[in-house]
Amino acid sequence: MQKAKDAVVEVDAQGLDCPMPLLLAKRALNGMEPGACLRVLATDRGSLRDFRVFAEQSGHALLASDEHDGIYSYLLKKR
């Protein structure tokens, strides 16, 4: 049986410009347990830098970052 904290919460921020993808991610992380994972989907090219800097400054781990057909995907683990 999969534990709730092992489930990945997903935020779809496609079509939203900076700073909305990051703000939605922060809001989601605030409601999550430590160790939980969050996947964010975005189309804003600036989100690449935003999520890298956010992870460094916040202490949350950026486990993965990917782009496919203009859709950026980020996997964060809450500290």
Order of alpha helices (4+ residues) and beta strands (2+ residues): beta-alpha-beta-alpha-beta-beta
